[in-house]
Amino acid sequence: MKLQVRHQTIYHYEDGAPRTAMRLKLMPRSHEGQQVEWWTVSVNGVPVESFAPNGHGDMESLWIGNERMDSVTIIAEGQVDTRDMAGIVRGLPPGADPLVYLRDTPLTEATPAIMQAAMQIKESDPLSLLHMLSALANERVAYRAGVTKATTTAGEAFEQGVGVCQDHAQIFIAMARLRGIPARYVSGYMLKDNGEGEYHETHAWAEARVPALGWVGFDISNSVCVTDRYIRLACGLDARDAAPTISSAVGTGSIRIDADVRIDQSETVQGTDHLKRAQEQRQQ
């Protein structure tokens, strides 16, 4: 289906900022599951043209403002033609060695509680194991906005038993790496199912490396693998590594961030019940 996106982020600097820098991961790349038809990124109305591949294989740019500003407005918008690949991600440009995604970070470190839960699952088939780990993370951590924050670790969210898509993804990643499966955090956009209401934020999920399949996307919060309702932006070792925007400002007071995502579709969407069966068929 064709998905049209407009993603606006505004950084407000209470005392003004004499110098600001933005790391931008807002340029999706084409692969078998998504074809970028057109896409633009601007900062304060000026197009950003300096995107280049980073170590993960994603497009990244560094924007620097050397004059005093009270706010910075970032707009990413475009159209992407998506295809349901049963969660399988193929055709991405070269990135890091998959073994890199076995590395723990402070946000994804497996605590004793996560270790105990992950090791209780007695399953040797990687694909089945990953589906079970996804279900476990979803069951143990109820979706609730406003409880966790960007710095919340997988262990903290698991102990609290509540969190959002960032927490679900990082818990799943911690468990998958513990079981010896490379896993990475993914940021992007998701079009909600009809009747579920509008979704005005970026979304997060995880990808895990499965033998014979390659990378497979798991949306733990929604208990599905990624479909043609998703646009993949960037990946990383954890939420901070894959964040669409990160700001650094000097000489300023408090910072307030306002973000809004609008997604429209132009084609009918198929159901997702066939995902796991399709994956198993492709694995054979």
N, C-alpha and C positions, 0 to 999 in steps of 0.2 A: 504494500500500500504506500501511498505517498503521504508523508508527514511534513507539515509545515510548523516551524518552531520560531518563536521570538522569546529570547531569554535576556532580561534586563537586570543588571545588578548596579546598585548605587551605593557607594561608600561616602558617608557623611562624616566630616572631620570637625569636631566641636570647636576647636580653636584654630582651624585652618591648618594646612600642612604645607610647609615650604618645599618639601621634596617627597615624592611618592614613587613607589615601584610596584608593578603588578606582574605576577607570573600568571600567564593565561594558558589554560588547556581547554580551549573552546572551539577547536577546529576538528570536527569528526573526520575520520579517514574511511574511504570506501573499502569494502571487502565483499565476500559473497552474500552476506546478509544485509548489506546496506550500500546503496549507491548515492553518493552525495551529488545532487544535481546542481545546486548552487548554495553558497554559504558565505556570509560576510561577518566580520568582527570589527567593531569600532570602539574607540575610547574617546569620550567627549566629542563625538561626531566625526572624528578623524579615523579613516580605515586603518586597520593594523595589517601590514603586509609582510611582517618579518617572521612568520611561522616557519619552523624547521623541525625535523624529526628529533626526538630525544632518545634516551637510552631504552625506553619501553617501546619505542616505535610509534609513539603518538606525536602529534603536532603541538609545538609549544612556542610561546613568544614571551619576551620580557619587554614590558612597556615602562618607561621612566618619565615622570613629569618633574621638571626642574623649576617650576614656578609655583607660587603659593596658590593653593586651591582649597575651597570649602567642601567640595565634593568631586567625585569622579564617577562618571556614568559609563558602564560597559554594556554594549548591546551585541549579542550574537543572534543571527537569524539566518534561516535558509530553508531549503526543501531537500528531503532525503527520501529516496524510494527504497522501502524496506521489504525484506523477504523472510518468511518463516523457515528457519533452518533447524527447527527442533532443538534450539539452544546451542547448536554447534557453531563455533566461530572459525571460519576458514578464509584464507586469502588476505590476511592482514600483512602489511609490510613487515620485514624482519625487525625483531626487537631483542630484548634480553634473552639469554639462555633460560629455559624453563626452570632450571635448578635454582636460579636467583630467587624464585618465588617460594622457596622453602625457608627463606630467612625470616626470623621473627623480628618484630619491631615493638617498641613499648606499647603501641595501640593494639597489637595482635598477639601478644604473648599469651600462651596458654597457662592459666592458673591451675592449681590442683583440682578445683571444682570442674573446670572445663576438661582437664585430662581424664578425670574419673568418668565423666559422662561420655566422652568420645571413645574411650577404650572399652566401655561396656558393650558397644555394638560389635557383635561377632559376625562380620561379613568380609569376605575376601575379594569379591568382585568390586573393582573400583567404582564403576558407575552406580551400582546398587548402594554401595557404601555412601557415596556422595549424596544420593537422594535421601538416605536415612539421616545423614548428618544435617542436611537442610531441614528436614522435618523436625529433628530434635531441637535445633536452634529456634525454630518458629514456635514450637510447643513450650519451650522453657522460658522464652522471652516474649511477653505480650507486647503488641504494638501500641505505644502510647507516646504521643508527641509532647515535648516540653519538659521531659524528665531528665534526659541525658543531654550532653552538649558535645561540641566538636572534640574536646579533649578526653571524653569518656573512653576508657579502655574496654576491650572485649571482656576482660575479667570483671570489671565493675558492673557492666551492663548485665552480664550473666548472673552475678550475685543479686542485683536488684530485681531481676526478673521482668524488667520493662525496658523498652527502648524503641528505636526507629530503624529505618533501613540500613543506616550506617552501622548500627550496633549488630544487627542480624548478620550483615556481610562480614564484619570483622570477627565475630564469634565463629562463623562457618569457616573462615580462612584459618583461624587458629586451630580448629579441630582437624581440618584437612591436612594442614602441614604436619600436625602431630602424628597423623597416620601415614606420613610419607608422600603425600600428594601435593605437588605444586599448586598454589592457589593465589589469586591476586584480586585486588579491589578494583571495581569498575564504577565510574561515574557516567551519567548520561541522562536521557529523558525517557519517560514512559507515558504512553497514552492510556488512560484508564478505560476499563470496560464500560460499555454503554450502561447508563443508569447508576453508575457509582459516583457521579459528580466530577467536577473539574479538579485537576491536579496542577498546582501552581509552583512547584518546586522541582529542582533537579532530583534524580532518583539514584539509588546505589544498589549494586548487586555484586556478585563475585563470579569469577571464572576459575575453573579447576581443570588441570591437565589430565585427560583420560587416555590411556593407551588405545591405539587404533582409531580414536575419534579426534584427538587434539583438545583444544580448549573448548569447554562447555560452560555456558552462562547459567547461573542459578540465582533466581530472585527469591531469596529466602522469605522476605516479608510477605510475598504474595503466593508462596508455595508453588511456583512454576519455574520452568526454564524460560529463558528469554525467547520472545517471538518477534513478529513483525511490528509489534507495538512499541518496540524499544529502539532508541538510537544510542549507539555507543560513542562516548566522547573520548575517555582516557582511562588508563589503568595505572596501578601502582602497588606498592607493598601494603599500603593502608590508606585510610581516608584522606589524610593530609597529603600524601604523595600523589594521589589522583584527583585532588580538588580542582574544580574548573577555574577558580580564581583564588589567589593568595596575595594579600596586600601587605606592604611594608611602608610605613610612613614615619618621618622624623619630625620632632618638634611639634607634635599635636597632642590634644587631650584625648577624650574618649572617642571611639569610632562606632557609628551605627551603620548597619548594613541592611538595605532593603532589596529584596530579590523577588522576581516574578517570572514565571515561565508560562507561555501560552502555546498549546499544541492543538493543531487542527488536522483532521484527516479528510481524504477525498475518496476512499475506497472502502468497501465492505470488509469486515474482519472475520476471519474464521476462528473457530474454537481452538482450545489448546489441550484437549484431553488426550490427543494422540502423541504428545511430546515424548514421553518416556518410551513408548512402543517404537516410535520412529528412531530414537537413539539406539535402542537395542538392535533394531534391524540393520542399521548402518554399521554397527559394531561387528556384526556377523560376517 
